[in-house]
């Protein structure tokens, strides 16, 4: 039996609804909660999350003396520059243009910022985490390209413009996604080849990222998501989907940053639990925004999950229930940061709130 952490978050929660009959045996006991399948034991007060408040409270920023907006802008800018350098336009131009179209399309860069902040949290230097930060964003870009394909979610809008397969064709988009995935691991290998980070840390980070993409991560979540369309889905299955499809890559981003930064096993696992919470939080808020915002506000097609008859947190729990669950996730994520001192946890604490209160 896997052990529960302070917030009751397991490393790999697996809980399948029997109606799917996918024959995937659980690796650990299912998670339990009054709102979902997660069990929370933290005592931090949980204030109901709404989608009408500002992304990050100005009073909170002023009170802490930490400028989160500036932090995010600085880190995202550095990541954008690094990604641009990592993928210059070359032959074959069509493929590279397609790859750059999605990789450099902007976005909040939450995953690479997670990697950088986690590295700094355990006392590492930002430069040590830059390669894994870029690699995680390459994997994320791949997942969006593939997720939008006609054989998957069949979406025509992403980040306010046509999806990759609409702009370049299905075949090119498929290959661009494949190439981005390959580039992620090539980038890590080449960037760390010169030393600076011990090889055992690099290998551990590579294993973490690979696990997050494959049959215990993104791919698992996606196949169960597709199999669940139009079916009666319970909260356990919904959580399985989003632990794997959404939370696992966010978790890997933070864990990889902590690994290359030289964190202890205890620090890494605490950061893992933090990231698992905000990974689920990201999806809960996404589901709420899908039914409360417009396509223009989101930069992608609003109401798509509802139209596809997909299970979502608001559908199964109601808007109020989903908002209350989001508040639990924020509280438990922040509780995992209490072991860290010196103010280095401020970026991750603010990032949890940013995800909770975002509008797109």
C-alpha positions as CSV (number, residue, x, y, z in Angstrom):
1,X,0.0,0.0,0.0
2,X,1.4,3.4,-1.0
3,X,1.7,5.9,1.9
4,X,-0.3,9.1,2.0
5,X,1.6,12.4,2.2
6,X,0.6,15.4,4.3
7,X,-2.2,16.1,1.9
8,X,-3.1,12.5,1.1
9,X,-1.7,12.7,-2.4
10,X,-0.4,9.4,-3.8
11,X,2.5,9.2,-6.3
12,X,0.5,7.3,-8.9
13,X,-3.2,7.2,-8.2
14,X,-5.1,4.7,-10.3
15,X,-8.9,4.2,-10.1
16,X,-10.9,2.9,-13.0
17,X,-14.6,2.8,-13.6
18,X,-15.5,-0.9,-14.4
19,X,-17.7,0.1,-17.3
20,X,-14.6,1.0,-19.4
21,X,-13.2,-2.5,-19.1
22,X,-9.7,-1.5,-20.1
23,X,-8.1,-4.2,-18.0
24,X,-5.5,-1.9,-16.3
25,X,-4.8,-3.1,-12.8
26,X,-4.3,-0.5,-10.2
27,X,-0.8,0.2,-8.9
28,X,-2.0,1.8,-5.7
29,X,-5.2,2.2,-3.7
30,X,-7.7,4.8,-5.1
31,X,-7.7,8.2,-3.6
32,X,-10.7,9.4,-1.6
33,X,-12.2,12.8,-0.8
34,X,-15.5,14.3,0.1
35,X,-15.4,16.2,-3.1
36,X,-13.4,13.8,-5.3
37,X,-11.2,10.8,-5.1
38,X,-8.5,12.7,-3.2
39,X,-8.2,12.5,0.5
40,X,-7.1,15.7,2.2
41,X,-5.9,16.0,5.8
42,X,-4.4,19.5,5.7
43,X,-5.9,22.1,8.0
44,X,-5.3,25.2,5.9
45,X,-8.5,27.2,5.3
46,X,-10.0,26.6,1.9
47,X,-11.7,29.7,0.4
48,X,-14.1,29.0,-2.5
49,X,-12.4,29.7,-5.8
50,X,-14.3,31.8,-8.2
51,X,-13.5,32.8,-11.8
52,X,-14.3,36.5,-11.2
53,X,-11.4,37.5,-9.0
54,X,-8.1,38.7,-10.3
55,X,-5.4,36.2,-11.3
56,X,-3.2,36.9,-8.4
57,X,-4.3,39.2,-5.6
58,X,-2.5,42.5,-5.7
59,X,-2.8,42.8,-1.9
60,X,-1.2,39.4,-1.6
61,X,1.7,40.4,-3.8
62,X,2.2,43.6,-1.9
63,X,2.0,42.0,1.5
64,X,4.6,39.4,0.6
65,X,7.0,41.8,-1.1
66,X,7.2,39.3,-4.0
67,X,6.3,40.5,-7.5
68,X,4.9,37.3,-9.1
69,X,3.9,39.0,-12.3
70,X,7.5,40.2,-12.9
71,X,8.8,36.8,-11.9
72,X,6.6,35.0,-14.4
73,X,7.4,37.5,-17.2
74,X,11.1,37.2,-16.6
75,X,11.1,33.4,-16.5
76,X,8.8,33.0,-19.5
77,X,10.9,35.4,-21.5
78,X,14.0,33.4,-20.8
79,X,12.2,30.2,-21.7
80,X,10.9,31.7,-25.0
81,X,14.4,32.8,-26.0
82,X,15.9,29.3,-25.1
83,X,13.2,27.5,-27.1
84,X,13.8,29.8,-30.1
85,X,17.5,29.0,-30.0
86,X,16.8,25.3,-29.6
87,X,14.6,25.0,-32.7
88,X,16.0,27.3,-35.5
89,X,14.3,27.2,-38.8
90,X,16.1,24.8,-41.2
91,X,15.3,22.1,-43.7
92,X,12.8,20.6,-44.1
93,X,11.2,24.0,-43.7
94,X,7.6,22.7,-43.6
95,X,8.2,20.4,-40.7
96,X,10.3,23.0,-38.8
97,X,7.7,25.7,-39.4
98,X,5.0,23.4,-38.0
99,X,7.1,22.6,-34.9
100,X,7.9,26.3,-34.3
101,X,4.3,27.3,-34.9
102,X,3.2,25.3,-31.8
103,X,6.3,25.5,-29.7
104,X,6.6,29.3,-30.0
105,X,2.9,30.1,-29.9
106,X,3.2,31.7,-26.4
107,X,1.1,30.6,-23.5
108,X,1.8,31.0,-19.8
109,X,4.8,28.7,-19.8
110,X,3.7,27.3,-16.4
111,X,5.5,23.9,-16.9
112,X,9.0,25.3,-17.5
113,X,8.5,27.9,-14.8
114,X,7.7,25.1,-12.5
115,X,10.9,23.4,-13.3
116,X,13.0,26.6,-12.8
117,X,11.2,27.5,-9.5
118,X,11.6,23.9,-8.1
119,X,15.3,23.9,-8.9
120,X,15.8,27.2,-7.1
121,X,13.6,26.0,-4.2
122,X,16.1,23.2,-3.4
123,X,19.1,25.6,-3.8
124,X,20.0,24.9,-7.4
125,X,20.8,27.5,-10.1
126,X,18.3,28.4,-12.8
127,X,20.8,27.4,-15.5
128,X,20.9,23.8,-14.2
129,X,17.1,23.5,-14.9
130,X,16.9,25.3,-18.2
131,X,17.4,22.2,-20.4
132,X,14.7,20.2,-18.6
133,X,12.4,23.3,-18.5
134,X,12.6,23.5,-22.3
135,X,12.2,19.8,-22.8
136,X,9.0,19.8,-20.7
137,X,7.6,22.6,-22.9
138,X,8.5,20.6,-26.0
139,X,6.6,17.6,-24.7
140,X,3.7,19.9,-23.8
141,X,3.6,21.4,-27.2
142,X,3.6,17.9,-28.7
143,X,0.7,16.9,-26.5
144,X,-1.4,19.9,-27.7
145,X,-0.7,19.2,-31.4
146,X,-1.7,15.6,-31.0
147,X,-4.7,16.4,-28.7
148,X,-6.2,18.7,-31.3
149,X,-6.0,16.2,-34.2
150,X,-9.2,14.9,-35.8
151,X,-8.6,11.4,-34.3
152,X,-8.4,12.9,-30.8
153,X,-10.3,16.0,-29.7
154,X,-10.6,17.4,-33.2
155,X,-10.2,21.1,-32.3
156,X,-9.7,24.0,-34.7
157,X,-8.6,26.7,-32.3
158,X,-5.6,26.8,-29.9
159,X,-4.2,29.9,-28.2
160,X,-6.4,32.1,-30.3
161,X,-5.3,30.8,-33.7
162,X,-5.9,27.8,-35.9
163,X,-4.6,24.5,-34.5
164,X,-1.5,23.0,-36.1
165,X,-3.3,20.5,-38.3
166,X,-5.6,23.2,-39.6
167,X,-2.6,25.4,-40.5
168,X,-0.3,22.7,-41.8
169,X,-2.4,19.6,-42.5
170,X,-2.9,16.5,-40.4
171,X,0.1,14.5,-41.7
172,X,2.5,17.4,-41.0
173,X,1.0,18.1,-37.6
174,X,1.4,14.5,-36.6
175,X,5.0,14.4,-37.6
176,X,5.7,17.8,-36.0
177,X,4.4,16.4,-32.7
178,X,6.6,13.3,-33.1
179,X,9.6,15.5,-33.8
180,X,8.9,17.7,-30.8
181,X,8.9,14.7,-28.5
182,X,12.2,13.4,-29.9
183,X,13.7,16.9,-29.7
184,X,12.8,17.1,-26.0
185,X,15.1,14.2,-25.1
186,X,17.8,15.1,-27.6
187,X,17.8,18.6,-26.1
188,X,18.4,17.2,-22.6
189,X,21.1,14.9,-23.7
190,X,23.0,17.5,-25.7
191,X,22.6,20.3,-23.1
192,X,24.0,18.3,-20.2
193,X,26.7,16.5,-22.2
194,X,29.2,19.2,-21.2
195,X,28.8,18.5,-17.5
196,X,27.7,20.9,-14.8
197,X,25.0,18.5,-13.6
198,X,25.9,15.1,-12.4
199,X,25.0,12.4,-14.9
200,X,22.9,10.4,-12.3
201,X,20.7,13.4,-11.8
202,X,20.3,13.8,-15.6
203,X,19.4,10.1,-16.0
204,X,16.9,10.3,-13.2
205,X,15.3,13.4,-14.8
206,X,15.1,11.7,-18.2
207,X,13.4,8.7,-16.6
208,X,10.9,11.0,-14.9
209,X,10.0,12.8,-18.1
210,X,9.8,9.6,-20.1
211,X,7.4,8.1,-17.5
212,X,5.2,11.2,-17.7
213,X,4.7,10.9,-21.4
214,X,4.1,7.1,-21.8
215,X,1.7,4.4,-20.6
216,X,1.8,5.7,-17.0
217,X,1.3,9.4,-18.0
218,X,-0.1,11.3,-21.0
219,X,-0.8,8.4,-23.2
220,X,-2.7,6.6,-20.5
221,X,-4.8,9.6,-19.7
222,X,-5.6,10.2,-23.3
223,X,-6.7,6.7,-24.1
224,X,-9.0,6.6,-21.1
225,X,-10.3,10.0,-21.9
226,X,-11.2,8.9,-25.5
227,X,-12.8,5.6,-24.2
228,X,-14.9,7.6,-21.7
229,X,-16.6,9.8,-24.2
230,X,-20.4,9.3,-24.1
231,X,-20.0,6.8,-21.2
232,X,-21.2,7.1,-17.6
233,X,-18.0,8.2,-15.9
234,X,-17.5,8.3,-12.1
235,X,-15.2,10.7,-10.3
236,X,-12.5,8.0,-9.9
237,X,-12.2,7.6,-13.6
238,X,-12.3,11.3,-14.2
239,X,-9.5,11.8,-11.7
240,X,-7.5,9.0,-13.3
241,X,-7.7,10.8,-16.7
242,X,-6.5,14.1,-15.3
243,X,-3.9,12.8,-13.0
244,X,-2.3,11.2,-16.1
245,X,-3.3,13.5,-18.9
246,X,-2.7,16.9,-17.2
247,X,-1.2,16.6,-13.7
248,X,1.6,14.1,-14.6
249,X,3.5,16.4,-16.9
250,X,3.2,19.3,-14.4
251,X,4.5,17.0,-11.7
252,X,7.4,15.9,-13.9
253,X,8.3,19.5,-14.6
254,X,8.6,20.3,-11.0
255,X,10.3,17.0,-10.0
256,X,12.9,17.2,-12.9
257,X,13.8,20.8,-11.7
258,X,14.2,19.6,-8.2
259,X,16.3,16.6,-9.3
260,X,18.8,18.5,-11.4
261,X,18.9,21.2,-8.7
262,X,20.2,18.6,-6.2
263,X,17.2,18.3,-4.0
264,X,17.0,15.5,-1.3
265,X,14.6,12.6,-1.8
266,X,12.3,14.2,0.9
267,X,12.4,17.5,-0.8
268,X,11.7,16.0,-4.2
269,X,8.7,14.0,-3.0
270,X,7.2,17.0,-1.2
271,X,7.6,19.0,-4.5
272,X,6.0,16.0,-6.3
273,X,2.9,16.2,-4.0
274,X,2.7,19.9,-4.5
275,X,2.8,19.6,-8.2
276,X,0.3,16.8,-8.3
277,X,-2.1,19.1,-6.4
278,X,-1.6,22.0,-8.8
279,X,-1.8,19.7,-11.8
280,X,-5.3,18.6,-10.8
281,X,-6.1,22.2,-9.9
282,X,-5.2,23.3,-13.4
283,X,-7.7,20.8,-14.8
284,X,-10.5,21.6,-12.4
285,X,-10.1,25.3,-13.2
286,X,-9.9,24.5,-16.9
287,X,-13.2,22.6,-16.7
288,X,-14.9,25.5,-14.9
289,X,-13.6,28.0,-17.4
290,X,-14.9,25.8,-20.3
291,X,-18.4,26.4,-19.2
292,X,-18.1,29.9,-17.8
293,X,-15.9,31.7,-20.5
294,X,-16.1,32.4,-24.2
295,X,-13.8,31.1,-26.9
296,X,-12.4,34.6,-27.3
297,X,-11.5,34.7,-23.6
298,X,-10.0,31.2,-23.6
299,X,-8.2,31.3,-26.9
300,X,-9.6,27.9,-27.7
301,X,-13.1,26.5,-28.3
302,X,-15.3,27.0,-25.3
303,X,-17.9,24.4,-24.4
304,X,-16.0,21.7,-26.4
305,X,-16.1,19.1,-23.6
306,X,-19.8,19.6,-23.1
307,X,-20.5,19.2,-26.8
308,X,-18.4,16.0,-26.9
309,X,-20.4,14.7,-23.8
310,X,-17.2,14.4,-21.8
311,X,-17.1,14.0,-18.1
312,X,-15.8,17.2,-16.3
313,X,-15.6,18.3,-12.7
314,X,-18.5,20.8,-13.0
315,X,-20.6,18.1,-14.7
316,X,-20.1,15.6,-12.0
317,X,-19.7,18.0,-9.0
318,X,-21.4,21.2,-10.0
319,X,-19.7,24.6,-10.3
320,X,-19.8,25.1,-6.5
321,X,-18.4,21.6,-5.8
322,X,-15.6,22.0,-8.4
323,X,-14.7,25.4,-6.9
324,X,-14.6,24.0,-3.4
325,X,-12.4,21.1,-4.6
326,X,-10.1,23.7,-6.3
327,X,-9.8,25.5,-2.9
328,X,-8.8,22.2,-1.2
329,X,-6.1,21.6,-3.9
330,X,-4.6,25.1,-3.4
331,X,-4.5,24.7,0.4
332,X,-2.9,21.3,0.2
333,X,-0.3,22.4,-2.5
334,X,0.7,25.3,-0.2
335,X,0.9,23.0,2.8
336,X,3.7,21.0,1.0
337,X,5.8,24.2,0.8
338,X,5.8,24.8,4.5
339,X,8.9,22.6,5.0
340,X,10.9,25.1,2.9
341,X,12.4,28.2,4.4
342,X,14.1,31.4,3.3
343,X,11.4,32.7,1.0
344,X,12.5,30.5,-1.9
345,X,9.0,28.9,-1.9
346,X,7.3,32.2,-2.8
347,X,7.2,31.6,-6.5
348,X,5.6,28.2,-6.2
349,X,3.1,29.5,-3.6
350,X,2.0,32.3,-5.9
351,X,2.0,30.0,-8.8
352,X,-0.7,27.8,-7.1
353,X,-2.8,30.9,-6.6
354,X,-2.2,32.0,-10.2
355,X,-3.5,28.7,-11.5
356,X,-6.5,28.9,-9.3
357,X,-7.6,32.4,-10.3
358,X,-6.6,32.4,-13.9
359,X,-9.1,33.4,-16.6
360,X,-7.7,31.4,-19.6
